[in-house]
Amino acid sequence: MALEQRSVAVIGGGIGGLAAASSLLEQGLDVHVYEQAGAVRDIGAGIQISPNASRILSRLGIADESATQGVKPLALHQRRWDDGRTLRLTPLGATIENACGSPYYQAHRADLLHALLSRFPSERLHVGHRLTDLIDHGDRVAARFENGRHITVDALVGADGIHSTVRRKVFGVENPQFTGCVAYRGLVAAEKLTALGLPLESQIWMGPGKHFVHYFVRGASLVNFVAIVEQDFGTRESWVEQASVGDVLAAFEGWHPQVLAILGAVEEVFIWGLYERPPMPHWSAGRVTLLGDACHAMLPFLAQGAAQAIEDGAALAQCLAKIGGRDIPDALRVYESLRLPRASRVQAASNENKTRFHLPDGPQQRERDAQIRDAATDWFLKAMSWIYGHDAGAVDIETCSGGREG
């Protein structure tokens, strides 16, 4: 089968789905995206684009948009919850770009989504398409949508998020477990916080049972924050559930005045429950596979959720381009073998940070603080190189497929 004849349906038009579709299109595949909403849009929240993701986005042609709309933080600033004491100030900016070969950006999710949309052919994006059924016939995959449309393709990719219909249809219902944490998020106009003199940093404040992260987005015109709080009862796993500003202020009572000032300036706060999912044993079945949150939803303690989805798309495109002409199921198995171990490792590292960030004041906390304080910049870069230095688009297909290359 010729490369340009291979058809791929991507279910889900979020950042992961559009990035994957763009990578597939770059490899010459006939790809279309099907989004259930009536328009592609993302909620107002920040996103961290680490070098492992920015190098892929640059290849997709959105480096200029990232540089214009994104913010390059100069440092990662780790601080104590009550007195604001600096535990460590780790240089980012040019330091991490030189070490990893690609920049580190912080951006508004909607800006990244718009950049991806601007590069993707509009005739290949189909909104108002809610998937209701799919059948893998062995030689082709048939899919049906709520609006009555039917499609038949060579491969189908579920990029439809934590509540993935594709995953449920192929692998059954999952049972995520509440982590005991909820996350509050919001945006504040930077001009409302000028009195704080916030530097161009990503700051993380660690305290007993909670932590607080804030950084600039959208050309430093907005400050994005995420506040993670331990609590006994869960809430919906949704990014559009509104919360009371008073509730989050009460949760951080006694914290440093800077944290309270940021929270006090916000006009709208959202809350979502954090649920843990064990790594899936498989992502692919026949001509159907998954990517991003559909197969490896991550807790927000390592800022790698979107980055890993972008990596998935780059690796998937390489596998389908180089193997799929002869055997699409084999290409999807190779994709899974490449991506599942790495994504599972990142998931585990994210989970570990939950405990590390939330230690109660005492001996373990003091030991953690000493380790952070004594770590050198070179140590940090080496420790993170397995994440930031990875190039998901550089796939050794011949080795992975045992010499079978299409």
C-alpha positions as CSV (number, residue, x, y, z in Angstrom):
1,M,0.0,0.0,0.0
2,A,1.4,3.4,-1.0
3,L,2.2,5.8,1.8
4,E,-0.3,8.5,0.7
5,Q,-3.1,5.9,0.5
6,R,-2.9,5.0,4.2
7,S,-5.8,6.6,6.0
8,V,-5.7,7.5,9.7
9,A,-8.6,8.8,11.9
10,V,-7.6,10.6,15.0
11,I,-10.4,10.8,17.5
12,G,-10.0,14.0,19.6
13,G,-9.0,17.5,18.6
14,G,-7.1,18.6,21.7
15,I,-3.4,19.3,21.9
16,G,-2.3,15.7,21.7
17,G,-4.7,14.8,18.9
18,L,-3.7,17.8,16.7
19,A,0.0,17.4,17.4
20,A,-0.2,13.7,16.4
21,A,-2.3,14.5,13.3
22,S,0.2,17.1,12.3
23,S,3.1,14.7,12.7
24,L,1.2,12.1,10.7
25,L,0.5,14.6,7.9
26,E,4.2,15.5,7.8
27,Q,5.0,11.9,7.1
28,G,2.6,11.8,4.2
29,L,-0.4,9.9,5.7
30,D,-4.0,10.7,4.8
31,V,-5.1,11.9,8.3
32,H,-8.4,13.4,9.5
33,V,-9.3,14.6,13.0
34,Y,-12.7,14.0,14.5
35,E,-13.7,16.2,17.5
36,Q,-16.9,15.7,19.5
37,A,-17.3,19.4,20.4
38,G,-18.9,21.8,18.0
39,A,-15.6,23.8,17.9
40,V,-12.0,23.1,18.9
41,R,-11.2,25.0,22.0
42,D,-9.2,24.7,25.2
43,I,-9.8,25.9,28.6
44,G,-7.9,28.8,30.1
45,A,-4.9,27.3,31.8
46,G,-1.2,27.2,31.5
47,I,1.0,24.5,30.0
48,Q,4.7,23.8,30.3
49,I,6.4,22.9,27.1
50,S,9.7,21.3,28.0
51,P,12.5,20.7,25.4
52,N,11.3,17.1,24.6
53,A,8.1,18.7,23.3
54,S,9.4,22.0,21.9
55,R,11.8,20.2,19.5
56,I,8.8,18.3,18.0
57,L,6.6,21.4,17.8
58,S,9.5,23.2,16.1
59,R,9.5,20.6,13.4
60,L,5.8,21.1,13.0
61,G,6.5,24.7,12.1
62,I,5.2,26.5,15.2
63,A,8.5,27.7,16.7
64,D,7.7,31.3,15.9
65,E,4.3,31.1,17.6
66,S,5.9,29.5,20.7
67,A,8.5,32.3,20.9
68,T,5.9,35.0,20.5
69,Q,3.2,33.7,22.8
70,G,5.2,31.6,25.2
71,V,7.4,32.7,28.0
72,K,10.9,31.3,28.6
73,P,11.3,31.1,32.4
74,L,14.7,32.1,33.6
75,A,14.7,29.8,36.6
76,L,12.9,27.2,38.6
77,H,12.4,28.6,42.1
78,Q,11.6,26.2,44.9
79,R,10.4,27.8,48.1
80,R,9.1,27.1,51.6
81,W,5.4,27.5,52.1
82,D,5.4,29.8,55.2
83,D,8.4,32.1,55.1
84,G,9.2,32.0,51.4
85,R,12.7,30.9,52.0
86,T,14.5,29.8,48.8
87,L,15.4,26.1,48.8
88,R,16.9,26.3,45.3
89,L,17.0,28.6,42.3
90,T,17.8,26.5,39.3
91,P,18.7,28.3,36.0
92,L,16.5,27.5,33.0
93,G,16.4,29.8,30.0
94,A,19.6,29.6,27.9
95,T,21.1,27.1,30.4
96,I,18.5,24.4,29.6
97,E,18.2,25.3,26.0
98,N,22.0,24.8,25.5
99,A,22.0,21.6,27.5
100,C,19.0,20.0,25.7
101,G,19.1,21.7,22.3
102,S,15.6,23.0,22.5
103,P,13.9,25.8,24.6
104,Y,11.6,25.5,27.6
105,Y,8.4,27.5,27.3
106,Q,5.4,28.2,29.5
107,A,2.3,29.0,27.6
108,H,-1.5,29.4,27.6
109,R,-3.1,26.1,26.4
110,A,-5.4,28.0,24.1
111,D,-2.4,29.6,22.4
112,L,-0.7,26.3,21.7
113,L,-3.9,24.8,20.4
114,H,-4.4,27.8,18.1
115,A,-0.9,27.5,16.8
116,L,-1.5,23.8,16.0
117,L,-4.8,24.6,14.4
118,S,-3.2,27.3,12.2
119,R,-0.9,24.8,10.7
120,F,-3.4,22.0,10.2
121,P,-5.6,22.0,7.0
122,S,-9.2,23.0,8.0
123,E,-10.7,20.5,5.6
124,R,-9.1,17.6,7.6
125,L,-10.7,18.7,10.9
126,H,-14.3,17.6,11.6
127,V,-16.1,19.0,14.6
128,G,-19.4,17.8,16.0
129,H,-18.3,14.2,15.6
130,R,-18.9,12.2,18.8
131,L,-17.7,8.6,18.4
132,T,-20.4,6.1,19.3
133,D,-19.0,2.8,17.9
134,L,-16.0,1.3,16.2
135,I,-15.3,-2.1,14.7
136,D,-11.9,-3.5,13.6
137,H,-12.6,-5.7,10.6
138,G,-9.0,-6.9,10.4
139,D,-8.2,-5.1,7.1
140,R,-9.9,-1.8,7.9
141,V,-11.5,0.0,10.9
142,A,-15.1,1.2,10.7
143,A,-16.3,4.1,13.0
144,R,-19.7,5.5,13.6
145,F,-20.5,9.0,15.0
146,E,-23.5,10.4,16.8
147,N,-24.3,12.7,13.9
148,G,-24.9,9.6,11.7
149,R,-21.6,9.8,9.8
150,H,-19.6,6.6,9.1
151,I,-16.0,6.3,8.1
152,T,-13.7,3.4,7.2
153,V,-9.9,3.9,7.7
154,D,-6.7,1.9,7.8
155,A,-5.9,2.9,11.4
156,L,-7.7,4.7,14.2
157,V,-6.1,6.6,17.0
158,G,-7.8,7.4,20.3
159,A,-6.6,10.8,21.4
160,D,-9.9,11.5,23.3
161,G,-8.6,12.2,26.8
162,I,-9.1,10.7,30.2
163,H,-12.7,9.7,29.5
164,S,-11.7,8.1,26.2
165,T,-14.5,6.4,24.2
166,V,-11.9,4.6,22.1
167,R,-10.2,3.1,25.2
168,R,-13.6,2.0,26.6
169,K,-14.7,0.3,23.3
170,V,-11.4,-1.5,22.8
171,F,-10.1,-2.2,26.3
172,G,-13.2,-1.9,28.6
173,V,-14.0,0.3,31.5
174,E,-11.2,1.4,33.8
175,N,-11.4,2.2,37.5
176,P,-9.2,5.2,38.4
177,Q,-8.5,5.8,42.1
178,F,-8.8,9.1,43.9
179,T,-5.4,10.3,45.0
180,G,-6.6,12.3,47.9
181,C,-5.8,15.5,46.1
182,V,-7.7,18.2,44.3
183,A,-6.2,20.9,42.1
184,Y,-7.4,24.5,41.8
185,R,-6.3,26.5,38.8
186,G,-6.7,30.0,37.6
187,L,-5.3,33.0,35.7
188,V,-4.6,36.5,37.0
189,A,-3.8,39.5,34.9
190,A,-0.1,40.3,35.6
191,E,-0.9,44.0,35.9
192,K,-2.9,43.2,39.1
193,L,0.3,41.7,40.7
194,T,2.9,44.4,39.8
195,A,3.4,45.2,43.5
196,L,4.7,41.7,44.0
197,G,7.6,42.3,41.6
198,L,7.3,38.7,40.3
199,P,10.5,37.6,38.5
200,L,10.3,35.6,35.2
201,E,10.4,32.3,37.0
202,S,8.4,29.2,37.6
203,Q,7.9,29.1,41.3
204,I,6.8,26.1,43.3
205,W,5.9,26.5,47.0
206,M,6.0,23.3,49.1
207,G,4.2,22.8,52.3
208,P,2.4,20.3,54.5
209,G,-0.3,18.5,52.5
210,K,-0.3,21.0,49.6
211,H,1.8,22.9,47.1
212,F,1.4,26.0,44.9
213,V,2.9,26.6,41.4
214,H,2.8,29.9,39.5
215,Y,4.4,31.2,36.3
216,F,3.8,33.7,33.5
217,V,2.0,32.9,30.2
218,R,0.9,34.8,27.1
219,G,3.8,37.1,26.7
220,A,4.0,37.6,30.5
221,S,0.6,39.3,30.5
222,L,-1.0,36.6,32.6
223,V,0.1,34.6,35.7
224,N,-1.1,31.0,35.8
225,F,-1.4,29.1,39.0
226,V,-2.1,25.6,40.1
227,A,-2.8,24.9,43.8
228,I,-2.8,21.2,44.9
229,V,-4.6,20.4,48.1
230,E,-4.9,17.1,50.0
231,Q,-8.5,16.3,51.1
232,D,-10.5,13.3,52.1
233,F,-13.3,13.6,49.5
234,G,-13.0,13.7,45.8
235,T,-14.6,15.9,43.2
236,R,-15.3,15.5,39.5
237,E,-12.4,14.8,37.1
238,S,-13.2,17.8,35.0
239,W,-11.3,20.9,34.0
240,V,-14.5,23.1,33.8
241,E,-15.8,22.7,37.3
242,Q,-15.9,26.0,39.0
243,A,-14.9,26.6,42.6
244,S,-15.1,29.3,45.2
245,V,-12.1,31.7,45.5
246,G,-12.9,31.7,49.3
247,D,-12.4,27.9,49.4
248,V,-8.9,28.0,47.9
249,L,-7.9,31.0,50.1
250,A,-9.1,29.1,53.2
251,A,-7.1,26.1,52.1
252,F,-3.9,28.2,52.0
253,E,-4.5,30.1,55.2
254,G,-1.2,30.9,56.9
255,W,0.9,30.6,53.7
256,H,3.3,33.3,52.5
257,P,1.7,36.6,51.6
258,Q,2.8,36.3,48.0
259,V,0.7,33.1,47.6
260,L,-2.3,34.7,49.2
261,A,-1.9,37.8,47.1
262,I,-2.0,35.8,43.9
263,L,-5.1,33.9,45.1
264,G,-6.7,37.1,46.3
265,A,-6.4,38.7,42.8
266,V,-8.1,35.9,40.9
267,E,-11.7,36.3,39.7
268,E,-12.5,32.7,38.6
269,V,-11.2,29.5,40.0
270,F,-11.6,25.9,38.6
271,I,-11.2,22.7,40.5
272,W,-10.6,19.1,39.4
273,G,-10.1,15.9,41.3
274,L,-6.9,14.0,40.7
275,Y,-7.2,10.4,40.0
276,E,-4.5,7.8,39.6
277,R,-4.4,5.2,36.8
278,P,-2.0,2.3,36.8
279,P,0.0,1.9,33.5
280,M,-2.0,0.0,30.9
281,P,-0.5,-3.4,29.8
282,H,-1.3,-2.6,26.2
283,W,-2.4,0.5,24.2
284,S,-2.8,-1.1,20.8
285,A,-5.2,-3.8,19.4
286,G,-5.2,-4.6,15.7
287,R,-5.5,-1.4,13.8
288,V,-6.5,0.7,16.8
289,T,-4.2,2.5,19.3
290,L,-4.3,5.2,21.9
291,L,-2.1,8.2,22.8
292,G,-1.9,10.9,25.5
293,D,-4.4,11.0,28.4
294,A,-6.4,8.2,26.8
295,C,-3.7,5.7,27.8
296,H,-1.3,7.4,30.3
297,A,-3.1,10.2,32.1
298,M,-0.6,11.8,34.5
299,L,-0.8,13.6,37.7
300,P,0.4,17.3,37.4
301,F,3.5,16.9,39.5
302,L,6.1,16.8,36.7
303,A,4.4,19.0,34.0
304,Q,4.7,16.2,31.4
305,G,1.1,15.4,30.4
306,A,0.9,17.3,27.2
307,A,4.6,16.8,26.4
308,Q,4.2,13.0,26.5
309,A,1.2,13.2,24.3
310,I,3.2,15.3,21.8
311,E,6.0,12.6,22.0
312,D,3.4,9.9,21.3
313,G,2.3,11.6,18.1
314,A,5.9,12.0,16.8
315,A,6.7,8.3,17.5
316,L,3.4,7.0,16.1
317,A,4.0,9.0,12.8
318,Q,7.4,7.4,12.4
319,C,6.1,3.9,13.0
320,L,3.2,4.2,10.6
321,A,5.3,5.9,7.9
322,K,8.1,3.3,8.1
323,I,6.3,0.0,8.9
324,G,2.6,0.6,8.3
325,G,2.7,0.2,4.5
326,R,3.1,-3.5,5.0
327,D,1.6,-4.1,8.3
328,I,-0.3,-1.4,10.3
329,P,-1.0,-3.7,13.3
330,D,2.8,-4.4,13.5
331,A,3.5,-0.6,13.3
332,L,1.1,0.0,16.2
333,R,2.8,-2.7,18.2
334,V,6.2,-1.2,17.7
335,Y,4.8,2.3,18.6
336,E,3.4,0.8,21.9
337,S,6.8,-1.0,22.6
338,L,8.6,2.4,22.2
339,R,6.2,4.6,24.1
340,L,4.6,2.5,26.9
341,P,7.7,1.9,29.1
342,R,8.8,5.6,28.8
343,A,5.3,7.0,29.6
344,S,4.9,4.6,32.5
345,R,8.2,5.7,33.9
346,V,7.1,9.4,33.6
347,Q,3.8,8.5,35.3
348,A,5.7,6.9,38.2
349,A,8.0,9.9,38.6
350,S,5.0,12.2,38.6
351,N,3.3,10.1,41.4
352,E,6.5,10.2,43.5
353,N,6.5,14.0,43.5
354,K,3.1,14.1,45.2
355,T,4.7,12.7,48.4
356,R,7.9,14.7,48.0
357,F,6.1,18.1,47.6
358,H,3.6,17.6,50.5
359,L,5.9,16.4,53.4
360,P,4.8,17.7,56.8
361,D,7.3,19.9,58.6
362,G,9.7,17.6,60.4
363,P,12.8,15.4,59.8
364,Q,11.8,14.2,56.3
365,Q,11.0,17.7,55.2
366,R,14.3,19.0,56.5
367,E,16.2,16.2,54.7
368,R,14.3,16.9,51.5
369,D,15.1,20.6,51.8
370,A,18.7,19.9,52.3
371,Q,18.9,17.7,49.2
372,I,17.2,20.4,47.1
373,R,19.5,23.1,48.5
374,D,22.7,21.1,47.9
375,A,21.9,19.9,44.4
376,A,24.0,21.6,41.7
377,T,22.6,22.8,38.4
378,D,24.6,20.1,36.6
379,W,22.9,17.5,38.8
380,F,19.5,18.8,37.9
381,L,20.2,18.8,34.2
382,K,21.6,15.2,34.3
383,A,18.6,14.1,36.5
384,M,16.1,15.5,34.0
385,S,18.0,14.6,30.8
386,W,16.1,11.3,30.3
387,I,13.0,13.4,30.0
388,Y,14.1,16.7,28.4
389,G,16.8,15.3,26.2
390,H,14.6,12.6,24.6
391,D,13.8,12.9,20.9
392,A,10.6,10.9,20.2
393,G,10.9,11.5,16.5
394,A,14.3,9.8,16.2
395,V,13.0,6.2,16.1
396,D,15.2,3.3,15.2
397,I,12.5,1.4,13.4
398,E,14.7,-1.4,12.0
399,T,15.9,-2.3,15.5
400,C,12.4,-2.1,17.1
401,S,10.7,-4.1,14.4
402,G,13.4,-6.8,14.1
403,G,14.5,-5.7,10.7
404,R,11.0,-5.4,9.1
405,E,10.9,-2.0,7.6
406,G,8.2,-0.9,5.2
